[in-house]
């Protein structure tokens, strides 16, 4: 399973860098929080876990632009402005998120 997750994490990174001229453009366009979430996202894919996505991050917008977006979105639990769960990751059962607490 670890080798499969490593291959998926590598694919995620490749799709991400193929989507922009430079990774710094993601930070400039979508903000530091989104860049941090993308790093957490790669770790979550590698570990077979998930991250929490909050409204101040544009990670879902970035991921929706990737060829394998449906696969990557499975690693995200999404919350709204009020802190209510909008979409739960199938990886969330009995596991803490790979990202930190709500901002």
N, C-alpha and C positions, 0 to 999 in steps of 0.2 A: 504494500500500500504506500509506503514512504516513497518508492521510486515513481509511482504513478502521481502522487501529489507533487513531487519535485518537477516532473514533466509538465504538470498543469501550471505550477507557479512560473516556470520558465515560459510557457506559452502566454500566460497573462502578461508577463513583462514584455515579451516580444510584441504582442498586440498593442500594448500601451505605447511603447517607443515608436512603433510603426504609425501610430495615430497622430503624432506631432513631429515638428522639426527638431525640437529639443524639449527635454523634460522640464526645463525651467519655464517653458511657455505654459505648461499646466499650472504651475504655481502663480505665474503672473496673471493668467486668465481666471483661474478658479479659486485661488487663495491657498494660504499655507495649510489650513485645516484639511483641505482636499488632498494636498500632497501628502500630509501625514497619514490620512486615511488610506491612500493608495499603497503606502508602505505597509501599513497594518494589514491591508487586504492581501498583499502577496504572502505575508506570514500566515494569514488565516488559510489561504489556499494550500500552502505547504503543510500546515498542521492539520488540515481537514476540519477547521473550525469556522468561525464567522466573526464579523465586526458589527458594531452598532453604527448606523448612519443617522446623523442628526441634521436638521434643516440648514445649519450653517455650513455644511459640507456639500459640495457639488459632485461627490463621488458617483452618485447614481447617474447624473448627466454624462460624466466621462465614460462610465462603463457602458451606458446605452449606445455609445458611439463605437464600441469594439465589436468585432465579428462574432465573438463567442459570449456576448453579453448575458444571454440566458443562463449559461453555465456559471458565470461570475456572480450574477445577482443572487444565486442560491446561497452565497456566502455572506449575505447582508441581512440584518434585521433593521428595518427602517422605522424611525419615530417621527411624529409630527411636532409642531411648535409647542403643543401642550404637554409633550412627553408621552403621548399615547402610542402604543405599538401599531404601526400601519401594516407592516408585513414582517412575518417571522421567518427566519432562516431555518431550513430543515436541519441544519447543523447545530441549532441552539439548544436542543434537548440535553439537559444535564451538563452543559458546558458553559464556562464564562466566555464572554466576548474577547477577541484578541485586541480590541481597542479599549481605550480608557473610558472613564465615566462620562456622562453627559457634560457638555461644556458649561 
